[in-house]
Structures are given as C-alpha cells and as structure tokens.
Amino acid sequence: MDMPPRAAASAPIFDPRAFRLTPFEAELTARAREFGERVLAPRAARWDREASFPTDNYRDMHAEGWLGICIPAGEGGLGAGFRAYCLAAAEFGRFCGATALTWNMHVCSTLWTGALTDDLDLGEARASHLARRGLHYARILNDDAVYSQPFSEGGAAAAGTVAFGTTARRVPGGFVVTGKKIFASLAGHADFYGILCTELAEGQEKGSRRDTLYLAIPKDAPGVEVQGEWDPLGMRGTVSRNLIFRDVFVPEDAALMPPGVYFQAASRWPHMFMTLTPTYMGLAQAACDFTVRYLRGELPGMPPVKRRMYPTKQIAVAEMRITLEQTKALWFQAISEAGPDPSKEQLLRALAAQHTVMENANALAAKAVRTCGGQSMLKSLALERIYRDSRCGSLMLPWTAELCVDRLGRECLYERGETDD
Ligand SMILES: Cc1cc2nc3c(=O)[nH]c(=O)nc-3n(C[C@H](O)[C@H](O)[C@H](O)COP(=O)(O)OP(=O)(O)OC[C@H]3O[C@@H](n4cnc5c(N)ncnc54)[C@H](O)[C@@H]3O)c2cc1C
C-alpha cells in the first residue's frame, strides 16, 4: 500500500534554488537542518524544563565544527560570512531556540572579529588584531572554548545611547575591569565572557562610547562572580544570570578588537545587531511547521486526528503562511544587503526586518496555539515552548521592537541634522 503523502518533515526554510543561495550556503544550511533535527530537537524540552544550559549540545557542536562557523576558512573555521551564518542559525532556532540564541552570542565573538572587522579601517592595528584573534580562534577550535556576549547593564548603555558603566583601566600588561552585566546568557558556562566596557584613563571618571573596549574575560579569573536566580518565562536554557567583575585583571591579548573599533563597527556595520534575529526566524518557521503537522494529524506522540478539513483552520493557516512569507522575504533581503556603510534605505530596512521577525515570531506562535487548540498548549508538545521563547525576541537590546519603531519613525521623517526649530 502506498503511504499517504506527508508534508516534508523539514524542508529548508530558504529553498536554495528559490532564494538563489550559494552552493556553500545551501550545503551549510542543509547540514544545520540535519543537525538541528538529529541533535537539538530531541533535547530541547529538557533545557527548557530545567532552565539548564545545553552543555551536551555544545559538546556535539564542537565535534561537528559548529563553534567555528564564522572563523575564516584560512584560519581553520568554516568561513561563513554574515548571511550564511544567519541562514544556518535560523535552522538551529527552528529546533532549539535557547541553543541557537546562546550559540549566536558565541558566534558573534568570531563574526565580529572576523568577516566584519575585515571590512573596517584598522590602520596599523590590523596586524596585532589578526595575531590576537588567532589566539581566540585557536582556543575555540582546539580547546572547545565557548565565548559569550554580556553587554547589557540594566541602563541605557546596551541601547547604544551612553557609555558602558563597566570600566577597564590600563595597567602594566593589561587591563583591570570593574562592573556588572545583567542577562548574561551562558553565565557560568562560557569559558570567556566577551564584554563591552569603557576604557578610562588614569584619573578619568566618565568615558565616552568611542572608548568602548571589547574584552574576553576568562570565567575563572579572580574577581569574576555569577550571581542571581534564573527562572524566566522563555529561553530558559540560555541561563542568563548576572555577572560581577571586581577588579578583574586581563592581559592585553584579551582585547577582541583594537581600541575604537567596536564604536566604528556599531556605526559603520549596523547589521551586526541583526544577529539575534535568526533564532526567531527559525521559531517563526517552527510555529508554522507545528501547525501544519498538527492539523494533518501527523505530530509524533499525538493521536492521528485530522483537523485540516475545517475552513476556519484553513483560513488561519493561510494567514500564517502569508505572515511567514512576508517575514522571510524582508529578512532575507535585509541579511543579503548587510555590509559596511549601508545606505539610509538599507538601514531602515534592517530595522524593519528586525522588528518584523521579532514580533511575527511570537504572533505566529500565538496564532498556532489558537488554531491548533487546547491540546497544543500542553507542555508535552513543542509549541508551548516555542510560544514562550518567541516572546523574548522583541526585548533584545539594542534593537528592541520599540527602539526599532522609535528609529524608523524618526528617521523616515527627519534627515540627518534636521530639526523643527
Ligand atoms: C532570553 C534573554 C537572553 C539575553 N541574553 C543577553 C546576553 O547574552 N547579553 C546581553 O548583553 N543581553 C542579553 N539579554 C538582555 C537584552 O538584550 C536586554 O538588555 C534586556 O532584555 C533589557 O531588559 P531591561 O528590562 O533591563 O530593559 P530596559 O533597559 O529597562 O528597557 C526596557 C525597554 O525600554 C525600551 N528602551 C530601553 N532603552 C531605551 C531608550 N534609550 N530609549 C527608548 N526606549 C528604550 C526598550 O524597548 C526596552 O525593551 C537577554 C535578554 C533575554 C530576554
């Protein structure tokens, strides 16, 4: 007997032919999808239930090369650029939001110091930067080192409006770091915390955003402490506790970027802040995948009851598909035009894409629950977790959904320097 046709277990989010992916992107995303289904999906419920860090996933990600995805190929990594990484990370996010989001924090320490910094003006600092990043890359590739990205402090610094309150003072051989970071995903689990802080000269009390330093602090350095509880609504496996730095000494080679380069990157390569979106693009796809399988009566662990014949379900699925296609199209365009010195149009599109992905991921998850019905929100099924995880995207600084709207409204109506006075 012929098996009835099934919806594909997991077709690519971005079909390589339709979206004209490069052969490298097509292969990378296929591998990411296979890894997500095989390794990430079966374990995702556990990290969520326990609010525990997905250590087993990181062991397997290291073994299969994923920790070096954005380390340049000439330096031993997979050599993915911004777009290739985003596409692969969306496939991870589809199967485990917390793993994809924490992986993003790690990957940024290589993408920002690698492909992104290659586009910036480093002058004479380039040679020393290349030597230093080689040290960090070797730790990742050879020693299984994981980096995190704790920037948030609970004030306006992570939004990019004032200098970071965490400070670094130069001392012989390195820096002494003092401060506090909140919501530090991978706290207690990363080997290095890639923090942003403000460099202060001798006697200086207040610094400028131009003096932002990007430093990798070893997790066991004297003066580093992980603090606080972690029992949140969603993204529970990120273990985003607080970090305290009390006069922590780090050597010169802890600098992930030369002085002044982070400020240049944030000004000239603003798409760097879109790296939080792939996780949520994946969650948006996951909410739609779940709904189709559920209504077709094909969800593993559920009785094979079909609900697809009801016109209201069909309308809801059609509306979800329209939202998903709109989200994918805008996001794909924005990640395709990421690069140094974007035009104003490109920057506004990136903000619109960020807002769209973060808001639509949760809107799709909410609609999936309503459409599938009461049984779909049981904790034994993935949708309940997708719904909670997807709620977190709009909250991520510096491009929260609110801040995207603020900037879009202002910059659509005002050219640089214009006022109403
Ligand atoms: C699951 C999860 C993981 C995270 N992981 C990390 C991580 O690894 N590293 C990291 O650095 N951060 C991380 N964050 C933190 C995140 O990026 C934000 O910093 C955090 O959600 C801000 O929370 P808050 O309440 O302190 O925000 P607040 O600073 O109090 O802001 C609240 C809201 O007000 C708005 N707002 C803020 N500043 C301004 C402004 N200047 N003008 C207008 N409106 C403004 C924003 O919309 C913001 O959402 C994570 C957050 C979550 C939820």
The ligand as an SDF file (V2000), in Angstrom:
LIG
                    3D

 53 58  0  0  0  0  0  0  0  0999 V2000
   16.4970   35.3990   26.9980 C   0  0  0  0  0  0  0  0  0  0  0  0
   17.3530   36.6180   27.0150 C   0  0  0  0  0  0  0  0  0  0  0  0
   18.7110   36.4780   26.8420 C   0  0  0  0  0  0  0  0  0  0  0  0
   19.5360   37.5940   26.8680 C   0  0  0  0  0  0  0  0  0  0  0  0
   20.8870   37.4400   26.6800 N   0  0  0  0  0  0  0  0  0  0  0  0
   21.6760   38.5260   26.6910 C   0  0  0  0  0  0  0  0  0  0  0  0
   23.0780   38.4050   26.5030 C   0  0  0  0  0  0  0  0  0  0  0  0
   23.6210   37.3100   26.3350 O   0  0  0  0  0  0  0  0  0  0  0  0
   23.8250   39.5160   26.5110 N   0  0  0  0  0  0  0  0  0  0  0  0
   23.2760   40.7380   26.6920 C   0  0  0  0  0  0  0  0  0  0  0  0
   24.0060   41.7040   26.6670 O   0  0  0  0  0  0  0  0  0  0  0  0
   21.9650   40.8890   26.8990 N   0  0  0  0  0  0  0  0  0  0  0  0
   21.1520   39.8190   26.8940 C   0  0  0  0  0  0  0  0  0  0  0  0
   19.8100   39.9680   27.0930 N   0  0  0  0  0  0  0  0  0  0  0  0
   19.3150   41.2890   27.5160 C   0  0  0  0  0  0  0  0  0  0  0  0
   18.5740   42.0770   26.4850 C   0  0  0  0  0  0  0  0  0  0  0  0
   19.3720   42.3700   25.3620 O   0  0  0  0  0  0  0  0  0  0  0  0
   18.1190   43.3830   27.1370 C   0  0  0  0  0  0  0  0  0  0  0  0
   19.2200   44.0660   27.6600 O   0  0  0  0  0  0  0  0  0  0  0  0
   17.1720   43.1440   28.2600 C   0  0  0  0  0  0  0  0  0  0  0  0
   16.0800   42.3770   27.8250 O   0  0  0  0  0  0  0  0  0  0  0  0
   16.6890   44.5250   28.7040 C   0  0  0  0  0  0  0  0  0  0  0  0
   15.8850   44.3760   29.8060 O   0  0  0  0  0  0  0  0  0  0  0  0
   15.5750   45.6290   30.7290 P   0  0  0  0  0  0  0  0  0  0  0  0
   14.2810   45.3660   31.3590 O   0  0  0  0  0  0  0  0  0  0  0  0
   16.7220   45.9210   31.6250 O   0  0  0  0  0  0  0  0  0  0  0  0
   15.4610   46.7960   29.6800 O   0  0  0  0  0  0  0  0  0  0  0  0
   15.4230   48.3290   29.9020 P   0  0  0  0  0  0  0  0  0  0  0  0
   16.7620   48.9020   29.5900 O   0  0  0  0  0  0  0  0  0  0  0  0
   14.7770   48.6560   31.2060 O   0  0  0  0  0  0  0  0  0  0  0  0
   14.4630   48.7150   28.7400 O   0  0  0  0  0  0  0  0  0  0  0  0
   13.0980   48.3190   28.7170 C   0  0  0  0  0  0  0  0  0  0  0  0
   12.5460   48.6630   27.3660 C   0  0  0  0  0  0  0  0  0  0  0  0
   12.5620   50.0790   27.2260 O   0  0  0  0  0  0  0  0  0  0  0  0
   12.9940   50.4320   25.9210 C   0  0  0  0  0  0  0  0  0  0  0  0
   14.2070   51.2720   25.9820 N   0  0  0  0  0  0  0  0  0  0  0  0
   15.3970   50.9690   26.5150 C   0  0  0  0  0  0  0  0  0  0  0  0
   16.2730   51.9790   26.3430 N   0  0  0  0  0  0  0  0  0  0  0  0
   15.6210   52.9380   25.6890 C   0  0  0  0  0  0  0  0  0  0  0  0
   15.9710   54.2220   25.1920 C   0  0  0  0  0  0  0  0  0  0  0  0
   17.2050   54.7130   25.3560 N   0  0  0  0  0  0  0  0  0  0  0  0
   15.0200   54.9320   24.5350 N   0  0  0  0  0  0  0  0  0  0  0  0
   13.7590   54.4320   24.3640 C   0  0  0  0  0  0  0  0  0  0  0  0
   13.3680   53.2050   24.8130 N   0  0  0  0  0  0  0  0  0  0  0  0
   14.2890   52.4690   25.4560 C   0  0  0  0  0  0  0  0  0  0  0  0
   13.3070   49.1720   25.1760 C   0  0  0  0  0  0  0  0  0  0  0  0
   12.2790   48.8480   24.2800 O   0  0  0  0  0  0  0  0  0  0  0  0
   13.4050   48.1080   26.2310 C   0  0  0  0  0  0  0  0  0  0  0  0
   12.9180   46.8630   25.7930 O   0  0  0  0  0  0  0  0  0  0  0  0
   18.9680   38.8740   27.0720 C   0  0  0  0  0  0  0  0  0  0  0  0
   17.5860   39.0060   27.2590 C   0  0  0  0  0  0  0  0  0  0  0  0
   16.7780   37.9140   27.2160 C   0  0  0  0  0  0  0  0  0  0  0  0
   15.3020   38.0960   27.4030 C   0  0  0  0  0  0  0  0  0  0  0  0
  1  2  1  0
  2  3  1  0
  2 52  2  0
  3  4  2  0
  4  5  1  0
  4 50  1  0
  5  6  2  0
  6  7  1  0
  6 13  1  0
  7  8  2  0
  7  9  1  0
  9 10  1  0
 10 11  2  0
 10 12  1  0
 12 13  2  0
 13 14  1  0
 14 15  1  0
 14 50  1  0
 15 16  1  0
 16 17  1  0
 16 18  1  0
 18 19  1  0
 18 20  1  0
 20 21  1  0
 20 22  1  0
 22 23  1  0
 23 24  1  0
 24 25  2  0
 24 26  1  0
 24 27  1  0
 27 28  1  0
 28 29  2  0
 28 30  1  0
 28 31  1  0
 31 32  1  0
 32 33  1  0
 33 34  1  0
 33 48  1  0
 34 35  1  0
 35 36  1  0
 35 46  1  0
 36 37  1  0
 36 45  1  0
 37 38  2  0
 38 39  1  0
 39 40  1  0
 39 45  2  0
 40 41  1  0
 40 42  2  0
 42 43  1  0
 43 44  2  0
 44 45  1  0
 46 47  1  0
 46 48  1  0
 48 49  1  0
 50 51  2  0
 51 52  1  0
 52 53  1  0
M  END
$$$$
